[in-house]
Amino acid sequence: AVGGVCALANVLGEPLCSLEKLCLGGKWAEARELQYRLIEPNTAVTQKYGIAALKEAMGWFGYYGGFCRSPLLPLTEAERKDLRNSFTSNGWL
């Protein structure tokens, strides 16, 4: 198979497209550097905090993520700060 489901593309679509182009162009060092910067925010919006985090991050990047529907809960203030740090520490915010 070729392709994937990438939640992070909802907020960092351009960098993810750049990653693909770098790989296809054989620019492995640049691709690796970009990939490393994407790991922490990707993990935050998929494995760590899930949909609530993705919706929160969408708002930071000018998109409308809306509110979580039951049974999902919104992020706590501590989770929101940790999520923001995942994006800030990697230069996305």
Residue pairs with C-beta under 8 A, 6 or more apart in sequence:
6 16
6 42
7 42
7 45
7 46
7 54
8 16
8 38
8 41
8 42
8 45
8 46
9 16
10 54
10 57
10 58
10 63
10 65
11 41
11 45
11 54
11 57
11 58
11 60
11 61
11 63
12 38
12 41
12 61
12 92
15 34
15 37
15 38
15 92
16 38
18 34
19 31
19 34
19 35
19 38
22 28
22 30
22 31
22 34
23 31
37 90
37 91
37 92
38 90
40 86
40 89
40 90
41 57
41 86
41 87
41 90
41 92
43 86
44 53
44 57
44 82
44 83
44 86
44 87
45 53
45 54
45 57
45 83
49 75
49 79
49 82
49 83
50 72
51 68
51 72
52 68
52 72
52 73
52 74
52 75
52 79
53 75
53 79
53 83
54 65
55 65
55 66
55 67
55 68
56 65
56 75
56 80
56 83
57 65
57 83
57 87
58 64
58 65
59 65
60 84
60 87
60 93
67 74
68 74
75 83
84 93
87 93
